[in-house]
Amino acid sequence: MTFISSILSHLHHRHIQTILLILLGAALLFPRLGDTYLWMDEAETALLGKNILTYGYPRMYDGRNLMAYSPPLHNEDYVEVVLPWLPYYVSAVSFYFLGVDTFAARFPFAVCGLIVIGLFPVIVRQLTDDRWTQIVAPWVLVLNVPLLLYFRQCRYYGLVIVFTLLIIWSYLHLASGHKWALWPLTAAAIGLFHSHYVVCAGTLMGLGIHWVMVYFYRISWIQIAIMGALFALFTVPWVLYAQFWTHGYVWFSLRKVFIFIGTLCARLSENFSAPILISLMGLWLFDRTRRFWRYLCVASGLCCAGTILNIPLFPYLTAICAVLALIKGGRDVRHCSLQTGVHLIWMLPAGIILTLSVFSPSNEIRYLVGAAPLVLIALVMAFSRLRQSFPKLAVAGLILIICSNILTASPALALRTLSFSALDFGAFMTDSEWSNQVGLKNLLPPEDSWFHRMAVIDAKIVQIGVVRSYPAGYLYELWHRYDGPTEGIVEYLKRYGHPDDTILTDYGSIPLIFYTGMRLLPEKLIYEPDVNVQPDWIIMHRGDFLQVTESFQRVLDTKYERIVLPYPDLLWDNRPELAYHHFSVPSDQPPQVIYRRLQPGAHL
């Protein structure tokens, strides 16, 4: 007891907090880490990591199977060149020491989560002097279910968050006069580039905006030039070799930019805060003397909620709110006497969102995981300010945000109380006497497109309008097995198949290559009417994006045995995004079906 007391007496309360956070993080990150089988994107990282052990580089063709994508990710030598290599080598190192399995695939990225949990309190103390935020924000991060799910993925997410925080940490040290910080800043920027190109560009863009507007006189342009030269030395040769922009994954349009800005802002608020909370904070924190921010926050929250519900035009309105906030925020910073690093909290996410909107081929929330810790700091700072006037409301509201999605679900719950649906509204806008009189129908999209949009809105209202506790679901997942369709298919193929069997599937070939080693035929063969192919196994998923040809369906009906597996048919199995993640095996889904080729002379 004396020994323990002696140790505690030499530990600062900050160190004790960090130790407790890391212990809690380990308890939340590592249990059942290898239970759920890898889904498509994870299996891609793991399989290329596995191939590195054989070839020394991420080769997409192993002599038996080609990891086929459209457009392709590889060059003429089957070398993967579109995506960065660092995640593959991280998984390869893990496989080398721990063996090739699901746990080893995810382990190093879960370790990244522990690093983030340990580093985050330092970042918070660098960004704000608010004592309450310094204490509370690290606990909010370690209990944030979306981040925990991303850390438990064999994917680049953990690396992106680690390098983003290291960039912030080094940058703020450099601004404080610590010249040595230039080297970790440069190394972290290079690491982020080799984890995700576009996110790196956006992060450095946000950092550059902050340097120009806030720290221009605290960090010399010579230091920035040295960092830029070293960064270019370790990135430009790779860019010239890979030429990833030539593979058809980069496209631009002004309409896309506005839609992406709106949807990315809305998804960031949905996953790490709540859209309606933005409106409430605008009313609570800004009085009538700051009417611009008051009304803009109210409008932004409502627009984000509409964007999440897939209501037309709302992504554009959200984008307009975001652009107005950036312009006004930039003007305020120029006249602000408090020129500190706290402005990174909004400048860095802004740089990432703008860059993704221009260069990214999709607007998934996963690309914003590097900005998520900053959003959580902003969330806690808002509640800290609210606490000055309404202490009980602030504490209760923060607990509600952590433990429940009720604020996120509230707009959908309100719409569900209406006596009409989106489809009813769509019919009124096209077929009512009033709409015919004003000629509104002529201004709307074609009926098929219009009613499809209304059906999507109705489905989203049903999906979002359910009050859930994500921490409770996460704890259930840690304590119970998850038997997904990938596991069911793999185990059945291993038991009843042969290593030399051929497989044709409409989706999810990469996990099957990783787990079975059987030969996978190109997925496109399912949809080509003139191709007569009869593999040993055919795996079809409900709700796929295309319909099979009549000739292929006849082959299934006459030459294959239909086998129903006691596993749910989920196209993506278990993705980390909250909208697609299953904390338990869903019971409301039809069973997974696979087909086994009948032997000559056999009958159904």
N, C-alpha and C positions, 0 to 999 in steps of 0.2 A: 504494500500500500504506500509506503514511504517512497519507493522507487517511482511509482506511477505519479504520486503527488509532485515529486521532483521534476519529472518530465513536463507535467502540465504547467508548473510554475515558470518554466522556461519558454513555453509556447505562448505566442501572442494570440489573442482571441480571434484574429483573422486567420491564423493558421489552423486553429481548432475548427473554425467554420469550414475551411477548405477541406480538411480531413474528413469531416462529417459529410460534406457534399460528395466527395469522391467515394466514400463508403456507400452512401445511398445510391449514387450513380451506378456503382458496380452491381449492387443488388437489383437494380432495375434494368441493366443492360445485358447481363450475361446469362441469366436463367433461360433454359430452353432455346438458346441461341441457334442451335442446329436442328430444332424440331421441325419447323416449317421448311419444306423444300424450296429451293431457289426458283423464283419466277423468271420470266424471260430476260429482263434487263440484268438481273443479278447473274444469271447463268452465263450471259455473254462475257461479263467481267471474269467470272470464275473459269470459264472454258479457255479464254485467251491466257489467263494466268497459268492454267494447266499446260497449255501448249508451249509457254515460255520455258517450262522445265525440260521440254524435249528439244525445242529449236533455238532457244535463247532469245527469241523475239515473238511478239504476238502474231502468230501465223493463223490465218482463218481457214486454211485447208490442211488437214492432218494426214492426207493420203487416203482417207476413207470418207470423211464428211467435210462439206464446205458450209461455212456459216453464211448463208445466203440472205442478203438484204437487197431491197430495191428503194433507191439506188444503192449500188454496192459500196461497202465500207473499205474495200481492199483495192490495192493496185494490181498490176499484171503479175506480180510475184506472190500474190495472196497475202501481202502484208497489210494489216489494218492501219490505215493512215488518216481516217476521218476524225477519230476520237483520240484524246490524249492517252499516253501509255502508262502514266504513273500508277493509276489504280490496278492495272494488270500486273505490274511488277510487285506491288504491295501484296496482292493475293498470291502471286508466285512464291514470294518469300515465306508467306504463311504456310502454303502447301509443302514447301521444302522441309520445314521444321515440324509441322503438325500432321502432315499427311493430307491427301486430297479428299475432303468431305465438306459437308455443309457448314459445320462449326468452324473449321479452319478458314473457309471462304469469308465468313463474316467477322471472324475474331479481330483482325487488325483494324477494321473500321469501327468496331465497338470500342476498341482501345482509343481511337480518335475521339470518341465521345467522352471518355474519361479525361483526356487531355483538355478538351473544351471545358468540361466542368471545373477542372482545376485552374484553368487560365481565366475563365470568365470573371470571377470576383476581382481580379487585378484590372481587367479592362473596365469594369464598372467604376472602380475607384479612380481610374485615370480620366474617365469621361464626366463624372459628376461628383460634387462634394456633398450631395444630399445623403445624409447618413442612413435614412430609412431605405432609400433606393439601394444603397450599397449592401444592406443586410438582406433585403427581400428579393431583389432581382435574381441573385444566384439560385435561390430556392425555386423561384418561378421557372427558371430554365431547366433545372434538374427534374422538375415535375411536369414539364411540357411534353405531352404525349406525341405530337407530331415530330418533334426533334428526336425523341427516343426511338420512334419507328425508323427514322432515317438513319440513325446511328447503327441500327441493327440490320442494315442492308449491305450486301456485298456490292457496293457501288461507290462512286466518287463523292457522295454527300459528306461523309465525315471528313475527308481530306479538304474539301472546299471550306468547310466551317473552320477547321483548324488553321489553315493558311490565312483565311480572312481575319481571324482574331490576331494571329501573329503579325500580320501587316499593320493592323491598328495599333497593337502594342509597340511595335518598333517605330512606327511613324510618330506616335506621341512622345516616345523617348527621344527621338531625333529632334523633335521640336523643343524639347526641354534642354537641349544642349549636349546630349550624349551622342558624340560623333560615332561611337562604335555601333549604334543602332542602325547605321546605314547598311551594314552587312546582313543582319538578320532580315531587315526590310527587303533587301534585294533577293535574298534566298527564298523568303516566303512568297514574293511575287512570282519568282520562277516556278516554285512548287505549285502555286495556284494555276499558272498557265498550263502546266503539264497535268493538271487535274481537270480543268475545264476552260477552254479557250475564251468563249464569249463571256462567261462570268468573270474571268480574270480581266478582260478588257473593260467590262463595266465597273468592276471594283477599282481599277486604276483610274478610270475616268472620274468616278466619284471622289477618289483621293486627290486627283488633280484639281477638281473644282474647289475642294476644301483648301488646298495649298494656295491656289491663286486668290481666293476670297478671304481666307482667314490667316494662314501661316506663311504668307509670301515673304515676310520679313524675319521669320523665325527659322526657316529652312532655306539655305542659299540655293540659288539656281545651279551652282557648281555641284552640290551634293545630288541634286535631282539629275543633273547630266551624267554624273558617275553612275548612279543607279540605272539610268536609262541605257547607258552603254553596256554595262554588265548584263542587264536584262536582255538586251538585243543579242548579245554574244551567245546566250544560252537558249534563245528562242527562234531567232530569224533563220539560222541554218535548218532547223526542224521545219519551219513554215515553208521554206523553199523546197525541201524534200517532199513533204507530205502533200502540199497543194490541196488542202482539204476543201477549199472553196470550189474546186472543179468537179465535185462529185454530186452536185445537184441538191445540196442540203441548205443552200443559202439563197433566199429570194427576198425581194423588196417591193413594197407598195405603200403608199401613204395611208391607204385604208387599213392595211395590216398594222401599221405603226400605231394608229389610234386604238384599234381594237385590242392589240396586245398591251398597250399601256393601261387601258381600262380593266381588262381581265386580270392582268398580273397584280395591279393594285387591289382589286377586289379579292383575289385569292389569298393575297398576303394578309389582308385583314381578316378573312374568314378563318384561316388556319391558325393564326397567332394572336388574334384579338377577337373582335366581332364588329361587323359593319355598323350596327346600330349604336355600338359604344362610341364610335367616332362622333355621331350626332349628339349623343348625350354629353360627351366631354365638351363639345363645342358650347352647349348651353350652360354647363356647370362652370367651366374654367374661363370663359371669355365674357366679360360684361359688355354693356352697350357702347362703351368707349372703344372696343375692339370689334366692331361690327363685322368687318371683313372676315376675320377668322371665325367668328361665331357662326355666321351664316354659311361660310364655305364648309365648315366641319359638318353642319347639319345636312347640307346638300350632298357632301361627299359620302357620308354614311348611308343616306338613302339611295344614292346612285350605286354604291358598292353592293348594297342589298339587292337592287334590281338586276345588276350584272350577274350576281351569283345565281339568281333565279332564271337566267337566260332570257330576260325580257328585252326585246329589240330596242335598239338605240341607247340603252343604258351604258354599254361599254364606251360609247363616244362621250356621253355625259360625264362618266367617271374620268375619262382621259382629260376632258376639259378642266374638271376640278383639279386634277393632278398638275396640269400645266400651270394653272393659275396659282396653285400653292407654291410651285417652284419659283415662279416669277416674283411673287410677293415675298417668299422666304429669302430669295437672293437679295432683294432690295432691303429687307429688314436687316440682313447680316451686314451689309455695307454701312448701315447707320447704327449698328449695335456696339455698345461699349464693351460687351462681354465677348471677346474674341477668343473662344476656347475650342477644344476638340469636341465639345458636345454636339456641334453641328454635323459631325460625322454621322450621327444617328439618323439623319434624314438625307444627307448628301450621298452617302455610300449606296443605300437602297435606290435612290433616284438614278444614280449612274448605272447601276445594274439593270434596272427596269428599262431605261432608255436604250441601252445597248442591246438588250434582249429583243426589244421591240423592233429594232432595225435589222439585226443579224440572225436571230434565232429562227429555226423553222417551226417551232411550236411554243406555246405559252404555258407550259406546265409549271405548277407551283414548285416542283423539285429544283428548278433552276434558281430559286430565291432562298434556298436554305442558308446560304452564306450570310444573308441579310437578316435572317430570323432573330439571332441574338440581339441585334440592335433594335429591332421592333419590340422585343420583350423589355429592353431597358426603357424605351419610350413609353411603353404601357405602364410600367411600374412608376416612372416619373410622373405620369399623368395622375395616377392614383395618389402619389405622394403629395402632389399639389392639391388635389381634392381633399386630402386628409387634413389640410390646414383649416378648412372651413367645415367639413363634414367627416370627422374621423371615423365614426361607426359605419357610415355609408361607404367610405373608401375601403375599409377592411372587408366588409361584407361583399362589396362588388368585386374585389380582387379574388376573394375565395370563390365566388360564383363563377368567375371567368375560368379559374383553374379547374374547378370540379365539374362544370356543366357547360353545355352548349346552348343554354336557354336563350341567351341574347342573340346568338347566331340564328337560332331557329325561330325567333319571335316574328320576323316579317312573314315567313311561310305559315306560321301558326295563325297569324292575323288573316292571311288570304284564305286559309282553309275554313274560316268561319263564314265566309261569304256564301251566299245562296247560289252562286253560279261559278263555273269553272272557266279556265282560259279558253277551252274549246267553245263554250257557250258564248263567251265574249267575241271570239273569232267569228262565230256564225252571225252574231248580231251586227258586226262590222261589215259583213259581206251581203247578208240577205235581208236585213231589216228594211222597213219602208223608209226610215230616216236616212239610212246609208245610200239607198237608191236615189233618193231625192237630191242629196248633195253630191252624188257621183263619187262617193268614197271608194267604192269597189275598184274603180279604175286606177286609183293611186296605190292600191295594195299589191303585194307580190302575187304570182299565180296561186290558185287555190290550194294545190298540192303542197307548195312550199309554205303558204300561210298557215294552213291547219297543222302541218308538221311542227311548225314553230310553237303553236298553241299546245300541242300534245307534249312537246318537250318541256314547256313551262309547267304544265300540270304534273308531269313526272318529277320535275325538280322540286316542286312545292311539297309533294308527298315525301320525297327523299329527305329534304332538309327539315321539314316540319315535324320532326320527332325529337323530343327532349332526351338527351343521352348524357351519360357520364363517361367521358373517355378514359379518365384514370381508373374507374372501376372496370371498364372493358379491358384495359391494358393489364391490370392485375389478374384478371381472369385468364387472359392469354398466357401470362407467365406461369400460372399454376395448372393449366390444362393442356392436353395435347390438341394440336390442330392437324386434322387429317384432310389435306386438300387434294384436288384432282391430280396434280402432278405426282404426288406421292402414290396415289392409287394406281395411276397408269404405269409408273415406273416399277412398282412392286409386282404388278400383274405381268408385265413384260419380262421381268427377271425370272419369274416363277414358271411361266408357260412358254416363253420365247427362247430363241437360240441366239447366241452372239452374232451370227451371220445373217439374221433376219433383216428384212428391209421394212421401213416404216414410212408412211405418208400421212402428214397431218396438216390441217388447215391453219394451225397456229401453235407456237410453242415448241418448235423443233430443237432449239438450243438447249433447254433443260434436259430433253431426252438424250441428246448427244452426250451431255456431261455425265448423266447418271447411268446410261445403259451402254454406250459405246456402239450401239447398233447403227446400221446405215440408214440415214434419213434422206429421202428423196426430196427434190425441190417442191415447195408448197404450191407453186404455180401450176403443177400438173393436174391439180384437182379441177381447175377452171378452164383447161384447154380441151375443147371438145374432140379434137382429132387425135389425141394421145391415148393409146390403149396401154395402160400400165396397171399391173396387178401386184402390188407389194404384199408382203406377208401380213402386215397390220395397217389398218387405216383408222385414224383418230379424228373425229369430228367434234366440233364444239357448237353449242347452241348460241344463236345470236351472232354468228360470224358476219363479216362485212359483205361477203359475196355469196351468191347462190351457185351450187354445183350444177353441172350440166345434166341433161336427162340421161345421156348415155352413161355417165359416171354413176348416177343414182341407180340405173338398172344393174350395173356391175355390183354395187353394194347389195342390192336386193336378191341377186341370184347366185353370186359366187362367194359371199362372205357370211360368216356367222356373226350375228349381232349380240354383243356382250354388254350387259348393264352392270356397271361397277357401283358399289355402295359409297360413292363419293360424289359431292355436288359438282355440277358442270359449271365451272367458272372460267371464263376465257382467259383472264389475267391471274388466276389463282389468288394471290394475296399481295397486292401492291401496297406500298407504304402510305400513299395518300389517303387521308381520312375518308374521302368520298368513295374509295374502292377497297378500303381495308376491312377485313373481317376479324374481329377479336375472338370469335368462336366459329365453329363450322356452321354455316347457314343451313337451316332446315327447310327453307321455302324454295329451294332451287331443285330443278329436275336432276336426276342422276347422270353421271358421266357415261357416255356410250363409246365403245371402241368396236372395231370389226376385225375378225380374224379370217384369213383366206381359207376356204374349205379345201381339203385335200381331194385329189381326183377320186371320184366315186362316192364322195361323201354327199349327204343330203341335209337340207335344213330341217 
